Amino acid sequence: MESLSLGEGNTPWVKSRYIGPEMGVENLYFKLESTNPSGSYKDRFATLAIANILQKRGKAVIATSSGNTGAALAAYAAAAGLPCKIAIVDGAPEGKLNQMRAYGAKLFMIKGFGLNPDITEAVFQKLAGLSHNFQTEVQVSAYKYSPIGMMGVQTIAFETAETFSALDHVFVPTGGGGLNLAIVRGFEIWKGIHPSFEIPRIHCVQPEGNDTIAGNLRNGLNYARAVEKSTTTISGLQVANVIDGHETLLASKRTRGNGFLVSDSHVTECQKLLAQKEGIFTEPAGAVALAGWLKAVQNREINVGDKSVCIISGSGFKDPQSTEMMIGQNPLFYLDSHLDMERYFMD
């Protein structure tokens, strides 16, 4: 397969300086997928997805997205010289939409898509038919639709295993389940090559308003479930349909992972914590893993000496509206004169 790269992968690790120690746990790490070229882990998906389209001589990129998949595909489509047309989840953040448009992608927001499972399934079926006109396949960051692209996401596990010879927990923000499933499969591949490697527990963290996987995982069930309507405001995790949910639940189970449900308000608190305690600027979805980790610590499901990783899935620049909410109590001061500086700076 012809390679197509914008420099994705090999993202940094940052050890928590404050949040972990303040909770009495020294070994908390963040995997900054927000530093990928378009600002999220979806670049790992896009590089293989677009390379596969080129290999099959496809004429365009046809995709669905709530934001980050679309931004990644739009960027790599531009690099490949392919037109990009994206069906957008209803209510996707303007910051992500503007990023896609900047790369030249054509966007179509469909009422109810991504929120209502029946409408969502109908959109997928329609796109499958339309994609044939462009001699291509619909690109969705899920194994159900784009298994080759998702192989790129498995590299997160490879990088993790190379960095940590021993690791206890990985907390993953989860919508349709693809990221979680990719990390488990990546670790399983790594263990097949390195039998002595012990796969960590992979935990599924979801917003309460989109409980398709995490609740059933915690309750010991073997299947995911669709929700009538996704009510979370966390962009990127509003996935009412099951998609990769069944496989994700069973994969987490194989690692002895658990499900964690977190409120939107807790997620926004964690977004602020990451920025102001650790210097990590993430969108709300990128703070979901930390919300799950904090819940696990509070529930005494993590031992003091355990080593944990939280996946920071996307950049804070993706969602300007959430940033506005986060800085509401920190105004910009306008001074009439430089003579006022001392008074304000010393306050």
KEKE-3310 file (N, C-alpha, C; in steps of 0.2 Angstrom, whole numbers, plus 5000, padded with zeros to 4 digits):
npx = (5004:5003:5011:5005:5008:5007:5015:5010:5007:5018:5016:5017:5021:5016:5019:5008:5009:5002:4988:4987:4997:4990:4979:4984:4991:5005:5008:5002:4999:4998:4993:4996:4987:4982:4992:4994:4994:4982:4976:4970:4968:4963:4970:4979:4970:4966:4978:4980:4967:4965:4977:4973:4962:4968:4976:4966:4962:4951:4939:4936:4934:4922:4913:4908:4905:4908:4916:4931:4936:4932:4940:4953:4952:4949:4961:4971:4965:4966:4980:4982:4976:4963:4945:4934:4920:4908:4896:4889:4887:4873:4874:4887:4903:4907:4921:4927:4920:4924:4938:4938:4932:4942:4952:4946:4936:4919:4904:4890:4877:4866:4850:4846:4855:4867:4862:4849:4846:4839:4838:4852:4856:4849:4856:4869:4866:4862:4874:4882:4877:4879:4893:4897:4896:4908:4918:4922:4923:4913:4920:4922:4927:4927:4928:4918:4915:4927:4939:4953:4958:4956:4966:4977:4975:4978:4991:4993:4993:5004:5014:5012:5016:5029:5034:5030:5035:5028:5011:4996:4983:4973:4964:4950:4942:4926:4915:4908:4915:4927:4940:4943:4942:4952:4964:4964:4965:4978:4986:4985:4990:5003:5007:5006:5018:5027:5027:5029:5024:5012:4995:4987:4973:4960:4949:4933:4926:4912:4901:4887:4875:4876:4876:4880:4889:4897:4890:4883:4895:4900:4890:4892:4887:4886:4885:4882:4871:4860:4855:4840:4841:4855:4861:4871:4882:4895:4906:4909:4908:4895:4886:4874:4871:4875:4887:4903:4901:4898:4909:4919:4915:4917:4930:4936:4932:4940:4952:4950:4945:4934:4918:4915:4904:4902:4897:4893:4896:4906:4916:4919:4924:4936:4942:4946:4954:4965:4970:4973:4980:4989:4994:4989:4980:4964:4950:4933:4930:4943:4945:4938:4943:4951:4941:4935:4946:4948:4935:4937:4948:4942:4932:4940:4945:4958:4974:4986:4999:4998:5000:4994:4986:4979:4970:4972:4962:4960:4963:4961:4959:4949:4936:4930:4919:4918:4930:4927:4918:4926:4934:4927:4927:4939:4943:4948:4958:4956:4966:4968:4979:4997:5001:4993:4997:5004:4996:4986:4994:4999:4989)
npy = (4994:5011:5023:5037:5051:5063:5065:5059:5050:5043:5051:5062:5057:5062:5063:5065:5079:5085:5081:5067:5064:5072:5065:5054:5045:5041:5037:5042:5044:5054:5052:5061:5063:5073:5080:5076:5079:5085:5087:5076:5059:5053:5055:5044:5035:5041:5041:5028:5025:5034:5030:5018:5020:5027:5016:5008:5016:5025:5038:5049:5055:5049:5051:5050:5061:5067:5077:5076:5065:5069:5081:5075:5066:5076:5083:5074:5069:5081:5081:5070:5074:5072:5074:5078:5073:5075:5069:5076:5075:5080:5095:5096:5104:5121:5124:5112:5110:5121:5119:5107:5113:5122:5114:5111:5102:5097:5100:5092:5094:5084:5083:5076:5066:5055:5057:5051:5034:5028:5037:5039:5026:5026:5036:5031:5020:5026:5033:5023:5018:5030:5031:5022:5028:5035:5026:5021:5018:5021:5031:5028:5030:5016:4999:4992:4998:5003:4994:4994:5007:5008:5000:5008:5015:5006:5007:5016:5007:5000:5009:5012:5000:4999:5009:5007:4994:4988:4990:4995:5000:5007:5021:5025:5036:5034:5032:5026:5015:5012:5017:5011:4997:4996:4999:4988:4977:4981:4979:4965:4960:4964:4956:4944:4944:4947:4937:4938:4950:4959:4962:4977:4982:4988:5001:5007:5022:5032:5046:5049:5052:5044:5030:5017:5006:5006:5005:4992:4984:4986:4980:4967:4961:4954:4962:4977:4991:5001:5018:5027:5041:5051:5061:5067:5081:5081:5082:5071:5060:5057:5045:5036:5023:5006:5001:4997:4992:4979:4971:4979:4979:4966:4964:4973:4966:4955:4960:4962:4974:4988:4997:5014:5027:5044:5061:5075:5087:5084:5080:5092:5099:5091:5094:5107:5105:5098:5108:5118:5112:5104:5109:5105:5106:5102:5096:5093:5079:5073:5074:5065:5052:5055:5059:5046:5039:5046:5043:5030:5029:5036:5026:5016:5007:5007:5004:5011:5010:5007:5009:5020:5025:5039:5042:5056:5062:5073:5090:5105:5116:5112:5114:5128:5133:5126:5130:5144:5143:5137:5147:5157:5162:5169:5183:5194:5208:5225:5239:5256:5263:5261:5264:5258:5245:5240:5240:5230:5219:5216:5211)
npz = (5000:4996:5005:5015:5023:5035:5046:5057:5073:5085:5097:5111:5128:5144:5161:5175:5185:5195:5196:5198:5209:5219:5221:5227:5220:5211:5198:5185:5168:5153:5136:5123:5111:5105:5098:5086:5067:5062:5074:5082:5087:5076:5064:5063:5059:5046:5038:5034:5029:5018:5010:5006:4998:4988:4983:4978:4968:4970:4968:4976:4993:5003:5018:5035:5050:5066:5068:5072:5064:5051:5050:5050:5039:5029:5029:5025:5013:5005:5004:4996:4985:4982:4981:4994:5003:5016:5027:5040:5058:5067:5075:5077:5082:5078:5077:5073:5061:5054:5052:5044:5032:5029:5024:5013:5011:5007:5016:5024:5034:5043:5049:5064:5062:5069:5082:5082:5081:5071:5060:5059:5054:5042:5035:5034:5025:5014:5011:5008:4996:4988:4988:4978:4966:4966:4965:4977:4995:5010:5023:5039:5056:5062:5065:5059:5047:5041:5042:5038:5039:5053:5057:5058:5070:5079:5082:5093:5104:5101:5103:5116:5122:5119:5126:5140:5150:5159:5164:5171:5169:5156:5151:5141:5131:5124:5111:5098:5100:5093:5095:5108:5105:5095:5102:5111:5102:5096:5107:5109:5097:5099:5110:5104:5097:5107:5119:5133:5137:5147:5145:5148:5159:5149:5150:5147:5145:5145:5142:5152:5145:5133:5134:5128:5129:5141:5153:5152:5151:5164:5171:5168:5156:5140:5128:5118:5118:5108:5110:5112:5110:5109:5122:5127:5128:5124:5111:5098:5105:5104:5099:5095:5090:5090:5082:5083:5096:5102:5100:5106:5119:5123:5120:5129:5141:5139:5143:5157:5159:5164:5164:5164:5168:5165:5170:5160:5166:5175:5166:5159:5170:5172:5160:5162:5173:5167:5159:5168:5179:5173:5161:5149:5135:5130:5120:5126:5124:5125:5139:5145:5148:5159:5168:5170:5176:5188:5194:5195:5205:5216:5218:5223:5214:5209:5213:5224:5219:5206:5188:5177:5161:5153:5138:5129:5118:5108:5103:5112:5104:5095:5099:5101:5108:5120:5126:5128:5138:5148:5152:5157:5170:5170:5166:5152:5155:5152:5150:5153:5153:5153:5166:5174:5176:5187:5198:5194:5190:5202:5210)
capx = (5000:5007:5011:5003:5009:5008:5019:5006:5010:5024:5014:5021:5019:5017:5017:5005:5013:4998:4982:4989:4999:4985:4974:4988:4993:5010:5010:4997:5002:4993:4995:4994:4985:4980:4998:4994:4994:4975:4974:4967:4971:4960:4975:4981:4965:4966:4983:4979:4961:4967:4981:4969:4958:4973:4978:4960:4960:4945:4939:4934:4933:4916:4914:4903:4910:4906:4922:4939:4937:4931:4946:4958:4951:4950:4968:4974:4962:4970:4987:4982:4973:4956:4939:4931:4913:4907:4890:4891:4883:4869:4876:4895:4906:4909:4928:4929:4918:4929:4944:4936:4931:4948:4955:4943:4930:4912:4901:4882:4874:4859:4846:4845:4861:4871:4858:4844:4848:4835:4841:4859:4857:4847:4861:4874:4864:4862:4880:4885:4875:4882:4900:4899:4897:4915:4922:4926:4919:4912:4925:4919:4932:4925:4930:4912:4915:4933:4944:4960:4959:4957:4973:4982:4974:4981:4998:4993:4995:5011:5019:5012:5019:5036:5036:5029:5036:5023:5006:4990:4977:4972:4957:4949:4936:4922:4908:4906:4920:4932:4947:4944:4944:4959:4969:4964:4968:4985:4990:4984:4995:5010:5008:5008:5025:5031:5023:5030:5020:5005:4991:4984:4966:4957:4943:4929:4923:4907:4896:4881:4870:4877:4878:4879:4894:4901:4885:4883:4901:4901:4885:4894:4883:4891:4882:4881:4864:4858:4851:4835:4844:4861:4859:4877:4885:4902:4906:4913:4905:4887:4885:4868:4871:4880:4893:4908:4900:4898:4916:4922:4913:4920:4937:4938:4931:4946:4958:4947:4943:4928:4915:4914:4900:4904:4893:4896:4899:4912:4920:4921:4929:4942:4945:4949:4959:4970:4973:4976:4985:4994:4996:4986:4974:4961:4943:4930:4931:4949:4945:4933:4947:4953:4935:4934:4951:4946:4930:4940:4952:4937:4929:4945:4947:4965:4979:4991:5005:4996:5002:4988:4987:4973:4971:4969:4961:4959:4965:4956:4957:4944:4930:4931:4914:4920:4935:4924:4915:4931:4938:4922:4929:4945:4942:4953:4958:4958:4969:4968:4986:5003:5002:4988:4999:5007:4990:4983:4998:5001:4983)
capy = (5000:5017:5027:5044:5053:5070:5066:5057:5045:5045:5057:5062:5055:5067:5061:5070:5082:5087:5078:5060:5065:5075:5059:5049:5040:5044:5034:5043:5047:5056:5051:5067:5062:5080:5083:5074:5085:5089:5088:5071:5052:5051:5055:5038:5032:5044:5039:5021:5025:5037:5026:5012:5023:5028:5010:5005:5021:5028:5045:5054:5052:5050:5050:5053:5063:5072:5082:5074:5060:5073:5085:5071:5064:5082:5085:5069:5070:5087:5079:5065:5077:5069:5078:5075:5075:5073:5069:5079:5074:5086:5099:5096:5110:5125:5124:5107:5111:5126:5115:5103:5118:5125:5109:5111:5097:5099:5097:5092:5092:5081:5084:5070:5061:5054:5058:5047:5028:5026:5042:5037:5020:5027:5040:5026:5016:5031:5035:5017:5019:5036:5030:5018:5033:5038:5020:5021:5015:5026:5031:5030:5028:5011:4993:4989:5001:5005:4991:4996:5013:5007:4997:5013:5017:5001:5010:5018:5002:4998:5015:5011:4994:5001:5014:5004:4987:4986:4995:4992:5002:5012:5023:5027:5040:5030:5034:5020:5010:5010:5018:5006:4991:4996:4998:4981:4973:4982:4975:4958:4959:4965:4951:4938:4945:4947:4933:4940:4956:4958:4967:4981:4983:4993:5003:5010:5028:5035:5050:5046:5053:5040:5024:5011:5001:5006:5002:4985:4981:4986:4975:4960:4959:4953:4965:4984:4993:5007:5022:5030:5047:5053:5067:5071:5087:5079:5081:5066:5054:5056:5039:5032:5017:5001:5001:4992:4991:4973:4969:4983:4977:4959:4966:4976:4961:4950:4963:4963:4981:4989:5002:5020:5032:5051:5066:5080:5092:5081:5080:5099:5100:5088:5098:5113:5103:5096:5114:5123:5109:5100:5112:5101:5109:5097:5096:5089:5072:5072:5074:5060:5047:5057:5058:5039:5038:5049:5039:5023:5031:5037:5020:5012:5002:5008:5004:5017:5009:5006:5013:5021:5030:5042:5044:5063:5061:5078:5096:5110:5121:5109:5116:5135:5135:5124:5135:5150:5141:5136:5153:5162:5165:5172:5188:5198:5215:5230:5244:5262:5265:5256:5266:5254:5239:5238:5238:5224:5213:5214:5209)
capz = (5000:4995:5011:5014:5030:5037:5052:5063:5077:5090:5101:5118:5135:5150:5168:5179:5190:5201:5197:5201:5216:5223:5223:5231:5215:5208:5191:5180:5162:5148:5130:5120:5104:5102:5095:5079:5063:5062:5081:5086:5085:5069:5059:5062:5054:5040:5034:5030:5025:5011:5006:5003:4993:4982:4980:4974:4963:4971:4965:4981:5000:5006:5025:5040:5055:5071:5069:5071:5058:5045:5049:5048:5032:5024:5028:5021:5006:5002:5003:4991:4979:4982:4984:5001:5005:5022:5030:5047:5063:5069:5081:5077:5084:5073:5076:5069:5054:5050:5050:5038:5027:5028:5020:5006:5011:5006:5022:5023:5041:5042:5055:5068:5061:5075:5088:5082:5078:5064:5055:5058:5050:5035:5032:5032:5020:5008:5009:5005:4988:4984:4987:4972:4961:4966:4965:4984:5001:5015:5028:5046:5060:5065:5061:5055:5040:5038:5045:5036:5042:5060:5059:5060:5077:5084:5083:5099:5108:5100:5106:5123:5124:5118:5132:5147:5150:5164:5164:5174:5166:5150:5151:5134:5129:5120:5108:5095:5103:5088:5098:5113:5101:5092:5107:5113:5097:5096:5112:5107:5092:5102:5114:5100:5095:5113:5124:5140:5138:5150:5142:5154:5159:5145:5152:5142:5148:5141:5145:5154:5140:5128:5138:5124:5131:5148:5158:5151:5153:5171:5174:5167:5151:5134:5122:5119:5116:5106:5114:5108:5108:5113:5126:5130:5124:5122:5104:5096:5108:5103:5095:5098:5087:5093:5078:5086:5103:5105:5099:5110:5126:5124:5120:5136:5145:5139:5147:5163:5159:5166:5161:5168:5165:5168:5168:5156:5170:5177:5160:5159:5176:5170:5154:5166:5177:5163:5157:5173:5183:5169:5155:5143:5132:5126:5120:5131:5123:5127:5146:5147:5151:5166:5172:5172:5180:5194:5197:5197:5211:5221:5220:5225:5209:5207:5219:5225:5215:5199:5183:5172:5155:5150:5131:5127:5111:5103:5105:5114:5098:5091:5101:5104:5113:5127:5129:5131:5145:5153:5154:5159:5177:5170:5160:5150:5158:5147:5154:5149:5153:5156:5173:5178:5176:5193:5202:5191:5190:5209:5213)
cpx = (5004:5006:5009:5004:5010:5012:5015:5009:5016:5022:5017:5017:5020:5014:5014:5009:5009:4992:4983:4991:4994:4979:4978:4991:4999:5011:5004:5000:4996:4997:4992:4993:4983:4986:4998:4993:4988:4972:4970:4970:4968:4965:4978:4977:4966:4972:4983:4972:4962:4972:4978:4965:4962:4975:4972:4958:4953:4945:4938:4934:4926:4915:4908:4908:4906:4911:4929:4940:4937:4937:4952:4958:4952:4957:4972:4972:4966:4977:4987:4979:4966:4951:4937:4924:4911:4900:4891:4885:4879:4872:4884:4898:4908:4917:4930:4926:4922:4935:4943:4936:4938:4953:4952:4937:4923:4908:4893:4880:4867:4856:4845:4851:4866:4868:4852:4846:4845:4838:4848:4860:4855:4852:4867:4872:4864:4869:4884:4883:4879:4890:4902:4900:4904:4920:4926:4921:4918:4917:4922:4925:4929:4927:4924:4912:4922:4939:4951:4962:4960:4963:4978:4981:4977:4988:4999:4995:5002:5016:5018:5016:5027:5039:5036:5030:5031:5018:5000:4984:4977:4965:4956:4942:4932:4916:4906:4910:4926:4939:4948:4946:4950:4965:4970:4968:4975:4989:4990:4989:5002:5012:5009:5015:5030:5027:5023:5026:5013:5001:4987:4977:4964:4950:4939:4925:4919:4904:4890:4875:4871:4880:4876:4883:4896:4896:4884:4889:4902:4896:4886:4890:4888:4889:4881:4874:4864:4854:4846:4837:4850:4860:4865:4879:4892:4903:4911:4911:4898:4886:4880:4868:4876:4887:4898:4907:4901:4905:4920:4921:4917:4927:4940:4937:4937:4952:4956:4946:4936:4925:4914:4909:4901:4899:4896:4899:4905:4918:4923:4925:4936:4946:4949:4955:4966:4974:4977:4980:4990:4997:4994:4980:4970:4953:4940:4931:4937:4950:4941:4937:4949:4947:4934:4940:4950:4940:4933:4944:4947:4933:4934:4946:4954:4969:4984:4997:5004:4998:4996:4990:4980:4974:4968:4968:4961:4961:4960:4954:4951:4937:4930:4925:4915:4925:4932:4920:4920:4934:4933:4923:4936:4945:4948:4953:4960:4960:4969:4975:4991:5004:4998:4991:5001:5001:4987:4987:4999:4995:4983)
cpy = (5006:5021:5034:5047:5061:5071:5063:5052:5048:5051:5056:5059:5060:5063:5066:5072:5084:5083:5071:5061:5068:5070:5053:5044:5044:5042:5035:5047:5049:5055:5056:5066:5068:5083:5080:5080:5088:5089:5083:5064:5050:5052:5048:5034:5034:5042:5033:5021:5028:5033:5021:5014:5024:5021:5007:5010:5024:5035:5050:5050:5054:5047:5053:5055:5067:5078:5080:5069:5064:5078:5081:5069:5070:5083:5080:5068:5075:5085:5074:5068:5074:5074:5074:5078:5072:5074:5071:5077:5080:5089:5099:5103:5114:5125:5118:5107:5116:5123:5111:5108:5121:5121:5108:5106:5101:5096:5097:5090:5090:5081:5077:5065:5061:5055:5052:5040:5027:5031:5040:5031:5022:5031:5035:5022:5020:5032:5029:5016:5024:5034:5026:5022:5035:5032:5020:5018:5021:5025:5033:5027:5022:5004:4990:4992:5002:5001:4992:5002:5012:5003:5002:5016:5012:5003:5013:5013:5000:5003:5014:5006:4995:5005:5011:4997:4984:4991:4991:4994:5007:5014:5027:5030:5036:5033:5028:5014:5008:5011:5013:4999:4991:4996:4991:4976:4974:4979:4968:4956:4959:4959:4944:4938:4944:4944:4935:4946:4955:4964:4971:4980:4989:4995:5008:5016:5031:5041:5047:5046:5049:5033:5018:5005:5000:5003:4995:4981:4981:4981:4968:4957:4958:4956:4973:4985:5000:5011:5026:5037:5049:5060:5070:5076:5086:5078:5075:5059:5053:5051:5035:5025:5012:5001:4996:4990:4984:4970:4973:4981:4970:4960:4968:4970:4956:4953:4964:4970:4982:4995:5008:5025:5039:5056:5071:5085:5090:5081:5087:5101:5097:5091:5104:5111:5101:5103:5118:5119:5105:5103:5109:5103:5104:5099:5092:5082:5069:5071:5068:5054:5049:5057:5051:5037:5040:5045:5033:5024:5032:5030:5014:5006:5002:5008:5009:5016:5008:5011:5014:5026:5032:5044:5051:5063:5067:5085:5101:5115:5118:5112:5123:5136:5132:5128:5141:5148:5140:5142:5159:5166:5169:5177:5191:5205:5220:5237:5250:5265:5260:5258:5262:5247:5236:5236:5232:5218:5211:5211:5201)
cpz = (5000:5002:5010:5021:5030:5044:5058:5067:5081:5094:5108:5124:5140:5156:5172:5185:5196:5202:5201:5208:5221:5225:5226:5226:5211:5200:5187:5174:5157:5141:5125:5112:5101:5098:5088:5074:5062:5069:5085:5083:5078:5064:5058:5058:5047:5035:5030:5026:5018:5007:5003:4998:4987:4979:4976:4969:4964:4969:4970:4988:5002:5013:5029:5046:5060:5072:5067:5065:5052:5044:5047:5040:5027:5023:5023:5014:5002:5000:4997:4985:4977:4984:4990:5002:5011:5025:5038:5052:5065:5075:5082:5078:5078:5072:5072:5062:5050:5048:5044:5032:5025:5023:5013:5006:5010:5012:5021:5030:5040:5048:5058:5067:5067:5082:5088:5078:5071:5059:5053:5053:5043:5031:5030:5026:5013:5006:5005:4997:4985:4983:4981:4966:4960:4966:4972:4989:5006:5021:5034:5051:5065:5061:5057:5048:5037:5042:5044:5039:5050:5062:5061:5067:5081:5085:5090:5104:5107:5103:5113:5126:5124:5124:5139:5146:5155:5165:5167:5171:5160:5150:5144:5133:5124:5118:5105:5097:5099:5092:5103:5110:5098:5097:5110:5108:5095:5101:5111:5102:5095:5106:5110:5098:5102:5119:5131:5142:5141:5148:5148:5153:5155:5147:5147:5146:5143:5145:5147:5149:5134:5130:5133:5126:5138:5153:5158:5153:5160:5174:5172:5160:5145:5127:5124:5117:5113:5111:5110:5106:5112:5116:5128:5125:5122:5115:5103:5099:5108:5097:5097:5096:5090:5089:5080:5093:5105:5105:5105:5117:5127:5124:5127:5141:5145:5143:5154:5164:5162:5162:5166:5165:5169:5166:5164:5160:5173:5172:5159:5164:5175:5165:5157:5170:5173:5161:5162:5178:5179:5163:5149:5141:5127:5125:5125:5130:5126:5135:5149:5150:5158:5170:5174:5177:5187:5198:5199:5204:5217:5223:5222:5221:5206:5213:5219:5220:5208:5194:5178:5167:5154:5143:5130:5120:5106:5107:5107:5109:5094:5093:5105:5109:5120:5130:5132:5138:5150:5156:5156:5166:5176:5164:5158:5152:5153:5151:5150:5148:5155:5163:5177:5179:5183:5197:5200:5192:5197:5213:5213)
residu = (MET:GLU:SER:LEU:SER:LEU:GLY:GLU:GLY:ASN:THR:PRO:TRP:VAL:LYS:SER:ARG:TYR:ILE:GLY:PRO:GLU:MET:GLY:VAL:GLU:ASN:LEU:TYR:PHE:LYS:LEU:GLU:SER:THR:ASN:PRO:SER:GLY:SER:TYR:LYS:ASP:ARG:PHE:ALA:THR:LEU:ALA:ILE:ALA:ASN:ILE:LEU:GLN:LYS:ARG:GLY:LYS:ALA:VAL:ILE:ALA:THR:SER:SER:GLY:ASN:THR:GLY:ALA:ALA:LEU:ALA:ALA:TYR:ALA:ALA:ALA:ALA:GLY:LEU:PRO:CYS:LYS:ILE:ALA:ILE:VAL:ASP:GLY:ALA:PRO:GLU:GLY:LYS:LEU:ASN:GLN:MET:ARG:ALA:TYR:GLY:ALA:LYS:LEU:PHE:MET:ILE:LYS:GLY:PHE:GLY:LEU:ASN:PRO:ASP:ILE:THR:GLU:ALA:VAL:PHE:GLN:LYS:LEU:ALA:GLY:LEU:SER:HIS:ASN:PHE:GLN:THR:GLU:VAL:GLN:VAL:SER:ALA:TYR:LYS:TYR:SER:PRO:ILE:GLY:MET:MET:GLY:VAL:GLN:THR:ILE:ALA:PHE:GLU:THR:ALA:GLU:THR:PHE:SER:ALA:LEU:ASP:HIS:VAL:PHE:VAL:PRO:THR:GLY:GLY:GLY:GLY:LEU:ASN:LEU:ALA:ILE:VAL:ARG:GLY:PHE:GLU:ILE:TRP:LYS:GLY:ILE:HIS:PRO:SER:PHE:GLU:ILE:PRO:ARG:ILE:HIS:CYS:VAL:GLN:PRO:GLU:GLY:ASN:ASP:THR:ILE:ALA:GLY:ASN:LEU:ARG:ASN:GLY:LEU:ASN:TYR:ALA:ARG:ALA:VAL:GLU:LYS:SER:THR:THR:THR:ILE:SER:GLY:LEU:GLN:VAL:ALA:ASN:VAL:ILE:ASP:GLY:HIS:GLU:THR:LEU:LEU:ALA:SER:LYS:ARG:THR:ARG:GLY:ASN:GLY:PHE:LEU:VAL:SER:ASP:SER:HIS:VAL:THR:GLU:CYS:GLN:LYS:LEU:LEU:ALA:GLN:LYS:GLU:GLY:ILE:PHE:THR:GLU:PRO:ALA:GLY:ALA:VAL:ALA:LEU:ALA:GLY:TRP:LEU:LYS:ALA:VAL:GLN:ASN:ARG:GLU:ILE:ASN:VAL:GLY:ASP:LYS:SER:VAL:CYS:ILE:ILE:SER:GLY:SER:GLY:PHE:LYS:ASP:PRO:GLN:SER:THR:GLU:MET:MET:ILE:GLY:GLN:ASN:PRO:LEU:PHE:TYR:LEU:ASP:SER:HIS:LEU:ASP:MET:GLU:ARG:TYR:PHE:MET:ASP)
# end
